[in-house]
């Protein structure tokens, strides 16, 4: 079993911890794209393969912010075809939401 880390909702996760949590939620199928994110993915020609590549291969947590009491984490990196991209993830309970996707 891994190390137990006390959760403090008032403080953001460290970048490496946030990325590991994003990866774990993705692998566990606890991921939902918002309708806004789906629109942006279509506009910017990204799909789930690009998001997976970003979080498992090329991305790093570049920043975080607290919106309406929930922490959001921006992961920046590259898509499958090498296009620069970023995705914003938010956690609420046992679900991770993809808030939006940017091309950079």
JOPEPE-V278692 format. One record per residue. N is the residue number from 0. PSI is psi in whole degrees, -180 to 180 (999 if undefined). NEAR is the number of other C-alpha atoms within 12 Angstrom. Layout:
N&PSI&NEAR / N&PSI&NEAR
//
This chain:
0&144&4 / 1&175&4 / 2&135&6 / 3&126&7 / 4&127&10 / 5&131&10 / 6&129&11 / 7&105&11 / 8&-14&15 / 9&-9&14 / 10&141&16 / 11&158&26 / 12&153&28 / 13&155&20 / 14&-48&21 / 15&-38&19 / 16&-41&19 / 17&-45&31 / 18&-42&37 / 19&-39&21 / 20&-42&27 / 21&-46&40 / 22&-43&28 / 23&-45&21 / 24&-41&26 / 25&-50&29 / 26&-34&16 / 27&-4&14 / 28&21&16 / 29&47&22 / 30&131&27 / 31&124&25 / 32&138&28 / 33&160&21 / 34&-35&15 / 35&-44&18 / 36&-41&27 / 37&-40&24 / 38&-46&19 / 39&-37&24 / 40&-43&28 / 41&-47&18 / 42&-38&15 / 43&7&22 / 44&44&23 / 45&156&31 / 46&-176&26 / 47&-31&24 / 48&-40&18 / 49&-42&32 / 50&-43&41 / 51&-44&31 / 52&-41&29 / 53&-50&37 / 54&-24&39 / 55&-24&27 / 56&-47&20 / 57&-12&24 / 58&161&34 / 59&152&30 / 60&115&32 / 61&-28&23 / 62&172&24 / 63&157&26 / 64&158&20 / 65&119&20 / 66&125&17 / 67&39&11 / 68&2&14 / 69&139&23 / 70&136&28 / 71&142&33 / 72&127&39 / 73&122&31 / 74&123&42 / 75&144&33 / 76&-140&31 / 77&152&29 / 78&-179&33 / 79&-40&23 / 80&12&17 / 81&6&17 / 82&135&21 / 83&138&25 / 84&166&35 / 85&150&37 / 86&143&46 / 87&125&41 / 88&148&42 / 89&141&37 / 90&135&34 / 91&107&21 / 92&-127&13 / 93&17&17 / 94&139&22 / 95&130&31 / 96&133&31 / 97&111&38 / 98&-46&31 / 99&169&32 / 100&136&39 / 101&148&32 / 102&142&26 / 103&999&15
//
